[in-house]
Every structure is written in structure tokens, then in C-alpha cells.
Amino acid sequence: MKHHNISLAGLFALSGCRLLKTILVAALFPASLVLLSGLVPCQAQTASSNSLPPPKKTSPGIFGIGFSRDGRTLVTGNFNGTVNLWDVAGGRLLRTLDGHTDVVYKGVFSPDEKVLASCSRDGKIKLWDTATGRELRTLAGHTRPVKAVAFSPNGKLLASVSNDGTLRLWDLGSGLEQRSFVHTRSGAVDNSVYSVLFISHGEMIVAGNGDGTISYWEVASGKELRILKGHTNGVFCLALSSDGRRLASGSDDHTVKLWDVATGNEIRTFADKKMEGVSEHVRAISLSSDGKWLASSDVGFTASGNQYQYIYKRIKIWNLKTGERVFALDQPGFEINGVAFTPDNHLLAGAGADGIIKFWNVKSGQEERSFPLPPGKNPQ
């Protein structure tokens, strides 16, 4: 079997974490084993200053996706440091927002959709005018990559989480940091915070932590009122049901869990039987607005020393009420980094490192259409 010697500086643009580096390289060489050296462990993101320097912009590819309320516009956060707005019906690029210097993890619309917030590996948050594409403001304060952002329901506050171990709350009127939250109740090595959402009409914030817990933070007091325990590894993605009563969490422990928001009780775990000797992880999740479906993007790979090989890259659609897996859609080539149901719940969109946005029929599991990401900037 053929081996490839890979340049770390050229490929590892997404994260200081061993796992993401592993998956990136494996994605580029899906049919081969990849020989890696000098990997930096996940804890370097928060505990070490010896991580790789910020890389230059990388080749085109998509990290996170999301829809406008009417489903007519799709936003993508891209590997090359840009944010794209797409016309879904025609697959036409409407606008490119260019300002970050590194991978953009996602773009999120404000409640009135007049502003879009983007977060990046460059440690910055940018606010954009969605109508004109003009950059309105840069929010700086995090010292490591900013993994996720969320608007409060009234659009006045923005929450952000980072590999620096903090959740920060920003006043969007002034652009000033209002408060910083630090989860300190675990001795885990990975102190990153990976995912964030507002709940309870904006009075509370939930955050997915690197130690496998989910924190409930009270906005007014800044107090950590509740900690949900159930995952055994980092909580990388969160999704809230349209009625605000259910919270879904996806983890590096290969499971998705559904929680009752009011009580904090675990309702159900969504996971196939663990494969022996395979490292399995959930990359992204989405809940349909009609409360029927849960989608996840999962990967599995094996490791032997510094050699890694994909076992599967798979989109799964689950029945939210029964916990039954309805579809398992294996993906050739690249894994899917972001998934989102269309607002009408007819289609599931997904996109990844190859820059192709795909749409699957939720009822049949068949791919209905796709469109490509335009060529990105050449690395500088």
C-alpha cells in the first residue's frame, strides 16, 4: 500500500489538534495510508505556546454551512478565509465576504438577517452587512481560534467560544466584550469550548466543552448554573429544536445525545454500535424544524503509530422520536464538515473539504443536486 510523506506546514491549516490534522490528510488521500510526523496534540490549543504558527490561506473547501430563514440563501464558511452567500435555487454565488486571514468555521445570520457573524481560526469575529457585503466590525479578544458564534434572540448580543477556553459575550451596539465565562469544573486536558447556543428566550447560554460536558450559563449573572454530563469526549456541535425544548449534542465520542432543555435530563442517545479498533467521531449535526429528523456527519478511521486510514465517512439521518437510523449515506472522497436541513425539511444539505455543496432528499436518501464552490484564492 502506497504511503505519502506530507508537509505539515502545507496541510494542517484547520487546527492545532491531532485529530483534525489526521482527518485532513486522510481526506486528501482516501485510498491510502498516510505517514505523519510531528503531530501536535489537542491540548496544545490551550496549554502550550509551541503549536504551529498560523498558516497561510489554504485551498478552497467548506467547513460550516447554514440557511436563511426562508431557505433561499445558504452561507458557507470556507477554508480559504472567506464567507460565501449562495442562491440555493440556482446554485449561484451571490457574494463573497473576504476579511479573515485563516479558515472560517462558520457564518451565522442575525435574527433579522441584516447582519452576518463569522468566526475563524485567526481568532477574530467579523460582522458583515448581508445586503452590501460590507464589513461592519471586528471583535477581537480571543487568543486562540474562535470555533462558534451565536446571536441572542433579540440580536443585541453575540456569544463566542474558542480554543482559548473561554465563552465571551459581546454587546453588538458598542462592539465591546460584556463578559467572559470560563468552565473550570473539570481536570480534563482539553479546556477548549467548541459550540454555543442561546436558550430560554436568551436568558441562558449553553456551551459544549472539550471535557465532554455541556454548561448552562446565566446571561445576567455570568454563573454556571448547570453542567450536563453524558459524553466521554469533547462536545463539538450543538443544535436546538425549533420549539426550544430539545437540545442535541454531537461529540468526539461518536454519539449524538438529545436532552430536555428545561430539566437537563438525557432523553436519548443516537449511535451505531461502536466498531472495535476504529476511532469514530461526530463532525456536525442538524435538527429538522418539524421535529422529525436528526442528521449527523460521522467519520471512522484506524490508527497504527503515525499511520491513519479512513474506514467510513457517512451522513446519517435519524428518526428523532424513535431513535431509529433511517439512512446511512456513505461519502466518497472527502468527509462532510457541515450539515443543515432546508427550512421546508425536504432536503439535507452538506459540504466539506472538496467545496461541493450536496443536497439529499430526506425521505428517499437520494442525492438530488449539488453545486461547486468557485475557485479560491491562491495561497499567499
ROVEXDO-620929 format. One record per residue (C-alpha): residue number from 1; x, y, z. Coordinates in nm, 2 decimals. Last residue first. Example, Ala and Ser with C-alpha at 12.3 -4.5 7.8 and 13.67 -1.06 7.14 Angstrom:
! residues 2
@nr:2; c1:1.37; c2:-0.11; c3:0.71 .
@nr:1; c1:1.23; c2:-0.45; c3:0.78 .
//
This chain:
! residues 380
@nr:380; c1:-0.01; c2:3.37; c3:-0.05 .
@nr:379; c1:-0.21; c2:3.06; c3:-0.12 .
@nr:378; c1:-0.41; c2:3.10; c3:-0.43 .
@nr:377; c1:-0.75; c2:3.24; c3:-0.38 .
@nr:376; c1:-1.05; c2:3.02; c3:-0.41 .
@nr:375; c1:-1.20; c2:2.86; c3:-0.72 .
@nr:374; c1:-1.58; c2:2.87; c3:-0.71 .
@nr:373; c1:-1.76; c2:2.63; c3:-0.47 .
@nr:372; c1:-1.94; c2:2.37; c3:-0.66 .
@nr:371; c1:-2.31; c2:2.28; c3:-0.69 .
@nr:370; c1:-2.50; c2:1.97; c3:-0.59 .
@nr:369; c1:-2.84; c2:1.81; c3:-0.67 .
@nr:368; c1:-3.09; c2:1.54; c3:-0.57 .
@nr:367; c1:-2.87; c2:1.30; c3:-0.37 .
@nr:366; c1:-3.10; c2:1.01; c3:-0.27 .
@nr:365; c1:-3.19; c2:0.94; c3:0.09 .
@nr:364; c1:-3.55; c2:0.88; c3:-0.01 .
@nr:363; c1:-3.74; c2:1.08; c3:0.25 .
@nr:362; c1:-3.48; c2:1.34; c3:0.34 .
@nr:361; c1:-3.38; c2:1.40; c3:-0.02 .
@nr:360; c1:-3.01; c2:1.48; c3:-0.02 .
@nr:359; c1:-2.85; c2:1.81; c3:-0.13 .
@nr:358; c1:-2.47; c2:1.85; c3:-0.19 .
@nr:357; c1:-2.25; c2:2.15; c3:-0.16 .
@nr:356; c1:-1.91; c2:2.07; c3:-0.32 .
@nr:355; c1:-1.60; c2:2.25; c3:-0.17 .
@nr:354; c1:-1.39; c2:1.93; c3:-0.16 .
@nr:353; c1:-1.32; c2:1.99; c3:0.21 .
@nr:352; c1:-1.68; c2:1.95; c3:0.31 .
@nr:351; c1:-2.05; c2:2.03; c3:0.24 .
@nr:350; c1:-2.39; c2:1.90; c3:0.34 .
@nr:349; c1:-2.75; c2:2.00; c3:0.27 .
@nr:348; c1:-3.05; c2:1.80; c3:0.38 .
@nr:347; c1:-3.37; c2:1.83; c3:0.18 .
@nr:346; c1:-3.74; c2:1.84; c3:0.23 .
@nr:345; c1:-3.74; c2:1.99; c3:0.58 .
@nr:344; c1:-3.90; c2:2.32; c3:0.45 .
@nr:343; c1:-3.63; c2:2.52; c3:0.63 .
@nr:342; c1:-3.36; c2:2.32; c3:0.45 .
@nr:341; c1:-3.18; c2:2.08; c3:0.69 .
@nr:340; c1:-2.82; c2:2.16; c3:0.77 .
@nr:339; c1:-2.49; c2:1.97; c3:0.76 .
@nr:338; c1:-2.13; c2:2.09; c3:0.79 .
@nr:337; c1:-1.79; c2:1.91; c3:0.78 .
@nr:336; c1:-1.88; c2:1.63; c3:0.53 .
@nr:335; c1:-1.58; c2:1.39; c3:0.47 .
@nr:334; c1:-1.39; c2:1.39; c3:0.15 .
@nr:333; c1:-1.35; c2:1.12; c3:-0.11 .
@nr:332; c1:-1.66; c2:0.90; c3:-0.13 .
@nr:331; c1:-1.94; c2:0.96; c3:0.12 .
@nr:330; c1:-2.15; c2:0.68; c3:0.27 .
@nr:329; c1:-2.52; c2:0.77; c3:0.33 .
@nr:328; c1:-2.66; c2:0.59; c3:0.63 .
@nr:327; c1:-3.04; c2:0.64; c3:0.63 .
@nr:326; c1:-3.33; c2:0.59; c3:0.87 .
@nr:325; c1:-3.14; c2:0.53; c3:1.20 .
@nr:324; c1:-3.40; c2:0.47; c3:1.46 .
@nr:323; c1:-3.40; c2:0.69; c3:1.77 .
@nr:322; c1:-3.78; c2:0.66; c3:1.79 .
@nr:321; c1:-3.87; c2:1.03; c3:1.82 .
@nr:320; c1:-3.58; c2:1.19; c3:1.64 .
@nr:319; c1:-3.59; c2:0.94; c3:1.35 .
@nr:318; c1:-3.22; c2:0.95; c3:1.24 .
@nr:317; c1:-3.04; c2:1.06; c3:0.93 .
@nr:316; c1:-2.68; c2:0.96; c3:0.90 .
@nr:315; c1:-2.41; c2:1.11; c3:0.67 .
@nr:314; c1:-2.10; c2:0.89; c3:0.65 .
@nr:313; c1:-1.73; c2:0.89; c3:0.60 .
@nr:312; c1:-1.60; c2:0.54; c3:0.67 .
@nr:311; c1:-1.30; c2:0.33; c3:0.75 .
@nr:310; c1:-1.05; c2:0.61; c3:0.68 .
@nr:309; c1:-0.68; c2:0.52; c3:0.72 .
@nr:308; c1:-0.41; c2:0.65; c3:0.95 .
@nr:307; c1:-0.05; c2:0.57; c3:1.00 .
@nr:306; c1:0.16; c2:0.75; c3:1.27 .
@nr:305; c1:0.16; c2:0.46; c3:1.50 .
@nr:304; c1:-0.13; c2:0.25; c3:1.38 .
@nr:303; c1:-0.45; c2:0.44; c3:1.35 .
@nr:302; c1:-0.79; c2:0.35; c3:1.22 .
@nr:301; c1:-1.06; c2:0.57; c3:1.10 .
@nr:300; c1:-1.43; c2:0.65; c3:1.14 .
@nr:299; c1:-1.62; c2:0.96; c3:1.04 .
@nr:298; c1:-1.97; c2:1.09; c3:1.11 .
@nr:297; c1:-2.19; c2:1.36; c3:0.98 .
@nr:296; c1:-2.52; c2:1.38; c3:1.17 .
@nr:295; c1:-2.88; c2:1.45; c3:1.08 .
@nr:294; c1:-3.18; c2:1.45; c3:1.32 .
@nr:293; c1:-3.53; c2:1.42; c3:1.20 .
@nr:292; c1:-3.89; c2:1.46; c3:1.30 .
@nr:291; c1:-3.91; c2:1.79; c3:1.50 .
@nr:290; c1:-4.06; c2:1.99; c3:1.21 .
@nr:289; c1:-3.76; c2:2.23; c3:1.21 .
@nr:288; c1:-3.52; c2:1.95; c3:1.12 .
@nr:287; c1:-3.23; c2:1.91; c3:1.36 .
@nr:286; c1:-2.87; c2:1.94; c3:1.25 .
@nr:285; c1:-2.54; c2:1.78; c3:1.34 .
@nr:284; c1:-2.17; c2:1.80; c3:1.25 .
@nr:283; c1:-1.84; c2:1.61; c3:1.29 .
@nr:282; c1:-1.93; c2:1.31; c3:1.50 .
@nr:281; c1:-1.63; c2:1.09; c3:1.57 .
@nr:280; c1:-1.52; c2:0.72; c3:1.55 .
@nr:279; c1:-1.18; c2:0.58; c3:1.62 .
@nr:278; c1:-1.19; c2:0.22; c3:1.50 .
@nr:277; c1:-1.04; c2:-0.07; c3:1.69 .
@nr:276; c1:-1.37; c2:-0.23; c3:1.76 .
@nr:275; c1:-1.66; c2:-0.06; c3:1.58 .
@nr:274; c1:-1.90; c2:0.10; c3:1.82 .
@nr:273; c1:-2.26; c2:0.00; c3:1.76 .
@nr:272; c1:-2.45; c2:0.28; c3:1.58 .
@nr:271; c1:-2.52; c2:0.59; c3:1.78 .
@nr:270; c1:-2.81; c2:0.82; c3:1.88 .
@nr:269; c1:-2.85; c2:0.86; c3:2.26 .
@nr:268; c1:-3.19; c2:0.95; c3:2.40 .
@nr:267; c1:-3.37; c2:1.18; c3:2.65 .
@nr:266; c1:-3.08; c2:1.30; c3:2.87 .
@nr:265; c1:-3.22; c2:1.52; c3:3.15 .
@nr:264; c1:-3.12; c2:1.88; c3:3.17 .
@nr:263; c1:-3.46; c2:1.97; c3:3.32 .
@nr:262; c1:-3.57; c2:2.26; c3:3.10 .
@nr:261; c1:-3.36; c2:2.18; c3:2.79 .
@nr:260; c1:-3.45; c2:1.81; c3:2.77 .
@nr:259; c1:-3.15; c2:1.65; c3:2.61 .
@nr:258; c1:-3.08; c2:1.45; c3:2.29 .
@nr:257; c1:-2.74; c2:1.29; c3:2.26 .
@nr:256; c1:-2.53; c2:1.23; c3:1.95 .
@nr:255; c1:-2.25; c2:0.97; c3:1.98 .
@nr:254; c1:-1.91; c2:0.90; c3:1.83 .
@nr:253; c1:-1.71; c2:1.00; c3:2.15 .
@nr:252; c1:-1.59; c2:1.31; c3:1.96 .
@nr:251; c1:-1.93; c2:1.45; c3:2.03 .
@nr:250; c1:-2.26; c2:1.58; c3:1.89 .
@nr:249; c1:-2.52; c2:1.75; c3:2.11 .
@nr:248; c1:-2.89; c2:1.79; c3:2.06 .
@nr:247; c1:-3.10; c2:2.02; c3:2.27 .
@nr:246; c1:-3.48; c2:1.99; c3:2.30 .
@nr:245; c1:-3.74; c2:2.24; c3:2.42 .
@nr:244; c1:-3.65; c2:2.54; c3:2.21 .
@nr:243; c1:-3.96; c2:2.50; c3:1.99 .
@nr:242; c1:-3.74; c2:2.49; c3:1.67 .
@nr:241; c1:-3.52; c2:2.22; c3:1.83 .
@nr:240; c1:-3.17; c2:2.34; c3:1.93 .
@nr:239; c1:-2.84; c2:2.21; c3:1.78 .
@nr:238; c1:-2.50; c2:2.17; c3:1.93 .
@nr:237; c1:-2.16; c2:2.07; c3:1.79 .
@nr:236; c1:-1.81; c2:1.97; c3:1.91 .
@nr:235; c1:-1.88; c2:1.83; c3:2.25 .
@nr:234; c1:-1.54; c2:1.69; c3:2.35 .
@nr:233; c1:-1.52; c2:1.33; c3:2.48 .
@nr:232; c1:-1.70; c2:1.10; c3:2.72 .
@nr:231; c1:-2.04; c2:1.24; c3:2.67 .
@nr:230; c1:-2.30; c2:1.21; c3:2.95 .
@nr:229; c1:-2.26; c2:1.51; c3:3.18 .
@nr:228; c1:-2.48; c2:1.82; c3:3.17 .
@nr:227; c1:-2.35; c2:2.10; c3:3.38 .
@nr:226; c1:-2.59; c2:2.35; c3:3.54 .
@nr:225; c1:-2.59; c2:2.70; c3:3.68 .
@nr:224; c1:-2.26; c2:2.84; c3:3.55 .
@nr:223; c1:-2.30; c2:3.20; c3:3.67 .
@nr:222; c1:-2.25; c2:3.50; c3:3.44 .
@nr:221; c1:-2.52; c2:3.69; c3:3.63 .
@nr:220; c1:-2.74; c2:3.82; c3:3.36 .
@nr:219; c1:-2.65; c2:3.56; c3:3.09 .
@nr:218; c1:-2.70; c2:3.25; c3:3.31 .
@nr:217; c1:-2.46; c2:2.99; c3:3.18 .
@nr:216; c1:-2.56; c2:2.62; c3:3.12 .
@nr:215; c1:-2.25; c2:2.41; c3:3.05 .
@nr:214; c1:-2.23; c2:2.10; c3:2.84 .
@nr:213; c1:-1.97; c2:1.84; c3:2.93 .
@nr:212; c1:-1.74; c2:1.63; c3:2.73 .
@nr:211; c1:-1.41; c2:1.78; c3:2.86 .
@nr:210; c1:-1.37; c2:1.99; c3:2.55 .
@nr:209; c1:-1.68; c2:2.18; c3:2.63 .
@nr:208; c1:-2.02; c2:2.24; c3:2.45 .
@nr:207; c1:-2.18; c2:2.57; c3:2.56 .
@nr:206; c1:-2.53; c2:2.65; c3:2.65 .
@nr:205; c1:-2.64; c2:3.01; c3:2.70 .
@nr:204; c1:-2.93; c2:3.13; c3:2.92 .
@nr:203; c1:-3.17; c2:3.42; c3:2.93 .
@nr:202; c1:-3.19; c2:3.45; c3:2.55 .
@nr:201; c1:-3.55; c2:3.32; c3:2.53 .
@nr:200; c1:-3.46; c2:3.01; c3:2.73 .
@nr:199; c1:-3.17; c2:2.91; c3:2.50 .
@nr:198; c1:-2.87; c2:3.08; c3:2.33 .
@nr:197; c1:-2.63; c2:2.85; c3:2.16 .
@nr:196; c1:-2.25; c2:2.76; c3:2.17 .
@nr:195; c1:-2.00; c2:2.50; c3:2.05 .
@nr:194; c1:-1.63; c2:2.42; c3:2.08 .
@nr:193; c1:-1.50; c2:2.53; c3:2.42 .
@nr:192; c1:-1.14; c2:2.43; c3:2.47 .
@nr:191; c1:-1.00; c2:2.31; c3:2.80 .
@nr:190; c1:-0.86; c2:1.98; c3:2.66 .
@nr:189; c1:-0.65; c2:1.83; c3:2.94 .
@nr:188; c1:-0.95; c2:1.74; c3:3.16 .
@nr:187; c1:-0.95; c2:1.84; c3:3.52 .
@nr:186; c1:-1.30; c2:1.96; c3:3.51 .
@nr:185; c1:-1.51; c2:2.23; c3:3.69 .
@nr:184; c1:-1.34; c2:2.53; c3:3.55 .
@nr:183; c1:-1.57; c2:2.65; c3:3.26 .
@nr:182; c1:-1.47; c2:3.01; c3:3.20 .
@nr:181; c1:-1.71; c2:3.28; c3:3.11 .
@nr:180; c1:-1.61; c2:3.63; c3:2.98 .
@nr:179; c1:-1.84; c2:3.93; c3:3.00 .
@nr:178; c1:-1.95; c2:4.24; c3:2.80 .
@nr:177; c1:-1.69; c2:4.25; c3:2.53 .
@nr:176; c1:-1.73; c2:4.57; c3:2.34 .
@nr:175; c1:-1.87; c2:4.61; c3:1.99 .
@nr:174; c1:-2.07; c2:4.90; c3:2.11 .
@nr:173; c1:-2.42; c2:4.80; c3:1.98 .
@nr:172; c1:-2.32; c2:4.44; c3:1.94 .
@nr:171; c1:-2.25; c2:4.39; c3:2.31 .
@nr:170; c1:-2.03; c2:4.08; c3:2.31 .
@nr:169; c1:-2.04; c2:3.77; c3:2.54 .
@nr:168; c1:-1.73; c2:3.56; c3:2.56 .
@nr:167; c1:-1.70; c2:3.18; c3:2.62 .
@nr:166; c1:-1.34; c2:3.10; c3:2.72 .
@nr:165; c1:-1.11; c2:2.80; c3:2.69 .
@nr:164; c1:-0.86; c2:2.96; c3:2.45 .
@nr:163; c1:-0.98; c2:2.71; c3:2.19 .
@nr:162; c1:-1.28; c2:2.94; c3:2.15 .
@nr:161; c1:-1.64; c2:3.02; c3:2.21 .
@nr:160; c1:-1.85; c2:3.32; c3:2.10 .
@nr:159; c1:-2.17; c2:3.47; c3:2.22 .
@nr:158; c1:-2.33; c2:3.77; c3:2.04 .
@nr:157; c1:-2.57; c2:4.02; c3:2.20 .
@nr:156; c1:-2.82; c2:4.27; c3:2.07 .
@nr:155; c1:-2.99; c2:4.04; c3:1.82 .
@nr:154; c1:-3.31; c2:4.00; c3:2.02 .
@nr:153; c1:-3.28; c2:3.62; c3:2.01 .
@nr:152; c1:-2.91; c2:3.63; c3:2.12 .
@nr:151; c1:-2.67; c2:3.57; c3:1.83 .
@nr:150; c1:-2.45; c2:3.26; c3:1.83 .
@nr:149; c1:-2.08; c2:3.21; c3:1.75 .
@nr:148; c1:-1.85; c2:2.90; c3:1.70 .
@nr:147; c1:-1.49; c2:2.78; c3:1.70 .
@nr:146; c1:-1.29; c2:3.10; c3:1.75 .
@nr:145; c1:-0.93; c2:3.00; c3:1.71 .
@nr:144; c1:-0.70; c2:3.12; c3:2.00 .
@nr:143; c1:-0.64; c2:3.44; c3:2.19 .
@nr:142; c1:-1.00; c2:3.56; c3:2.19 .
@nr:141; c1:-1.03; c2:3.94; c3:2.23 .
@nr:140; c1:-1.11; c2:4.08; c3:1.89 .
@nr:139; c1:-1.45; c2:4.17; c3:1.75 .
@nr:138; c1:-1.42; c2:4.31; c3:1.40 .
@nr:137; c1:-1.69; c2:4.55; c3:1.28 .
@nr:136; c1:-1.91; c2:4.64; c3:0.99 .
@nr:135; c1:-1.75; c2:4.46; c3:0.69 .
@nr:134; c1:-1.95; c2:4.55; c3:0.38 .
@nr:133; c1:-2.12; c2:4.26; c3:0.20 .
@nr:132; c1:-2.39; c2:4.50; c3:0.08 .
@nr:131; c1:-2.72; c2:4.34; c3:0.19 .
@nr:130; c1:-2.56; c2:4.10; c3:0.44 .
@nr:129; c1:-2.38; c2:4.38; c3:0.63 .
@nr:128; c1:-2.10; c2:4.19; c3:0.79 .
@nr:127; c1:-1.97; c2:4.13; c3:1.15 .
@nr:126; c1:-1.63; c2:3.97; c3:1.20 .
@nr:125; c1:-1.51; c2:3.75; c3:1.48 .
@nr:124; c1:-1.13; c2:3.70; c3:1.51 .
@nr:123; c1:-0.90; c2:3.43; c3:1.64 .
@nr:122; c1:-0.74; c2:3.36; c3:1.30 .
@nr:121; c1:-0.91; c2:3.02; c3:1.31 .
@nr:120; c1:-1.23; c2:3.20; c3:1.22 .
@nr:119; c1:-1.57; c2:3.31; c3:1.32 .
@nr:118; c1:-1.83; c2:3.48; c3:1.10 .
@nr:117; c1:-2.12; c2:3.70; c3:1.20 .
@nr:116; c1:-2.39; c2:3.80; c3:0.95 .
@nr:115; c1:-2.60; c2:4.11; c3:0.98 .
@nr:114; c1:-2.94; c2:4.21; c3:0.83 .
@nr:113; c1:-3.08; c2:3.86; c3:0.89 .
@nr:112; c1:-3.33; c2:3.99; c3:1.14 .
@nr:111; c1:-3.23; c2:3.72; c3:1.39 .
@nr:110; c1:-2.86; c2:3.76; c3:1.30 .
@nr:109; c1:-2.72; c2:3.52; c3:1.04 .
@nr:108; c1:-2.44; c2:3.29; c3:1.13 .
@nr:107; c1:-2.12; c2:3.21; c3:0.93 .
@nr:106; c1:-1.90; c2:2.92; c3:1.01 .
@nr:105; c1:-1.55; c2:2.78; c3:1.07 .
@nr:104; c1:-1.37; c2:3.04; c3:0.86 .
@nr:103; c1:-1.01; c2:2.92; c3:0.79 .
@nr:102; c1:-0.75; c2:3.19; c3:0.81 .
@nr:101; c1:-0.68; c2:3.56; c3:0.73 .
@nr:100; c1:-1.03; c2:3.68; c3:0.77 .
@nr:99; c1:-1.16; c2:3.97; c3:0.56 .
@nr:98; c1:-1.33; c2:3.85; c3:0.24 .
@nr:97; c1:-1.71; c2:3.82; c3:0.22 .
@nr:96; c1:-1.81; c2:3.66; c3:-0.11 .
@nr:95; c1:-2.15; c2:3.74; c3:-0.26 .
@nr:94; c1:-2.43; c2:3.59; c3:-0.46 .
@nr:93; c1:-2.28; c2:3.27; c3:-0.58 .
@nr:92; c1:-2.54; c2:3.09; c3:-0.79 .
@nr:91; c1:-2.67; c2:2.74; c3:-0.72 .
@nr:90; c1:-2.99; c2:2.85; c3:-0.89 .
@nr:89; c1:-3.24; c2:2.77; c3:-0.62 .
@nr:88; c1:-2.99; c2:2.80; c3:-0.33 .
@nr:87; c1:-2.86; c2:3.15; c3:-0.41 .
@nr:86; c1:-2.53; c2:3.14; c3:-0.23 .
@nr:85; c1:-2.36; c2:3.36; c3:0.03 .
@nr:84; c1:-1.99; c2:3.29; c3:0.07 .
@nr:83; c1:-1.76; c2:3.35; c3:0.36 .
@nr:82; c1:-1.38; c2:3.37; c3:0.30 .
@nr:81; c1:-1.07; c2:3.25; c3:0.49 .
@nr:80; c1:-0.96; c2:3.00; c3:0.23 .
@nr:79; c1:-1.11; c2:2.70; c3:0.42 .
@nr:78; c1:-1.46; c2:2.84; c3:0.38 .
@nr:77; c1:-1.75; c2:2.93; c3:0.59 .
@nr:76; c1:-2.07; c2:2.88; c3:0.39 .
@nr:75; c1:-2.40; c2:3.07; c3:0.39 .
@nr:74; c1:-2.70; c2:2.94; c3:0.20 .
@nr:73; c1:-2.98; c2:3.17; c3:0.08 .
@nr:72; c1:-3.33; c2:3.09; c3:-0.03 .
@nr:71; c1:-3.42; c2:2.88; c3:0.27 .
@nr:70; c1:-3.67; c2:3.13; c3:0.40 .
@nr:69; c1:-3.50; c2:3.15; c3:0.74 .
@nr:68; c1:-3.15; c2:3.19; c3:0.59 .
@nr:67; c1:-2.96; c2:2.87; c3:0.58 .
@nr:66; c1:-2.63; c2:2.74; c3:0.74 .
@nr:65; c1:-2.30; c2:2.59; c3:0.65 .
@nr:64; c1:-1.96; c2:2.51; c3:0.81 .
@nr:63; c1:-1.62; c2:2.40; c3:0.69 .
@nr:62; c1:-1.61; c2:2.43; c3:0.32 .
@nr:61; c1:-1.32; c2:2.39; c3:0.08 .
@nr:60; c1:-1.10; c2:2.60; c3:-0.15 .
@nr:59; c1:-0.72; c2:2.57; c3:-0.10 .
@nr:58; c1:-0.55; c2:2.72; c3:0.21 .
@nr:57; c1:-0.48; c2:3.07; c3:0.34 .
@nr:56; c1:-0.15; c2:3.09; c3:0.51 .
@nr:55; c1:-0.09; c2:2.90; c3:0.83 .
@nr:54; c1:-0.10; c2:3.05; c3:1.19 .
@nr:53; c1:0.22; c2:2.93; c3:1.36 .
@nr:52; c1:0.22; c2:2.56; c3:1.47 .
@nr:51; c1:0.18; c2:2.50; c3:1.84 .
@nr:50; c1:0.46; c2:2.57; c3:2.09 .
@nr:49; c1:0.26; c2:2.81; c3:2.31 .
@nr:48; c1:0.10; c2:2.52; c3:2.50 .
@nr:47; c1:-0.20; c2:2.46; c3:2.72 .
@nr:46; c1:-0.49; c2:2.57; c3:2.52 .
@nr:45; c1:-0.45; c2:2.45; c3:2.17 .
@nr:44; c1:-0.16; c2:2.24; c3:2.26 .
@nr:43; c1:-0.41; c2:2.02; c3:2.44 .
@nr:42; c1:-0.52; c2:1.87; c3:2.11 .
@nr:41; c1:-0.19; c2:1.70; c3:2.05 .
@nr:40; c1:0.06; c2:1.84; c3:1.79 .
@nr:39; c1:0.17; c2:1.59; c3:1.53 .
@nr:38; c1:0.54; c2:1.58; c3:1.44 .
@nr:37; c1:0.52; c2:1.31; c3:1.18 .
@nr:36; c1:0.26; c2:1.17; c3:0.95 .
@nr:35; c1:0.25; c2:0.87; c3:0.72 .
@nr:34; c1:-0.08; c2:0.84; c3:0.53 .
@nr:33; c1:-0.24; c2:0.52; c3:0.44 .
@nr:32; c1:-0.41; c2:0.53; c3:0.10 .
@nr:31; c1:-0.74; c2:0.53; c3:-0.07 .
@nr:30; c1:-0.87; c2:0.85; c3:0.10 .
@nr:29; c1:-0.56; c2:1.06; c3:0.03 .
@nr:28; c1:-0.68; c2:1.41; c3:0.07 .
@nr:27; c1:-0.93; c2:1.31; c3:0.33 .
@nr:26; c1:-0.67; c2:1.12; c3:0.53 .
@nr:25; c1:-0.46; c2:1.44; c3:0.55 .
@nr:24; c1:-0.74; c2:1.64; c3:0.68 .
@nr:23; c1:-0.86; c2:1.37; c3:0.92 .
@nr:22; c1:-0.53; c2:1.33; c3:1.09 .
@nr:21; c1:-0.48; c2:1.71; c3:1.12 .
@nr:20; c1:-0.83; c2:1.73; c3:1.27 .
@nr:19; c1:-0.75; c2:1.47; c3:1.53 .
@nr:18; c1:-0.41; c2:1.60; c3:1.63 .
@nr:17; c1:-0.55; c2:1.94; c3:1.71 .
@nr:16; c1:-0.37; c2:2.27; c3:1.62 .
@nr:15; c1:-0.65; c2:2.32; c3:1.37 .
@nr:14; c1:-0.75; c2:2.39; c3:1.02 .
@nr:13; c1:-0.44; c2:2.47; c3:0.82 .
@nr:12; c1:-0.25; c2:2.15; c3:0.87 .
@nr:11; c1:-0.17; c2:2.08; c3:0.50 .
@nr:10; c1:0.13; c2:2.29; c3:0.38 .
@nr:9; c1:0.30; c2:2.34; c3:0.71 .
@nr:8; c1:0.28; c2:1.98; c3:0.80 .
@nr:7; c1:0.44; c2:1.86; c3:0.47 .
@nr:6; c1:0.31; c2:1.51; c3:0.39 .
@nr:5; c1:0.50; c2:1.19; c3:0.32 .
@nr:4; c1:0.26; c2:0.96; c3:0.13 .
@nr:3; c1:0.25; c2:0.59; c3:0.17 .
@nr:2; c1:0.13; c2:0.34; c3:-0.10 .
@nr:1; c1:0.00; c2:0.00; c3:0.00 .
//
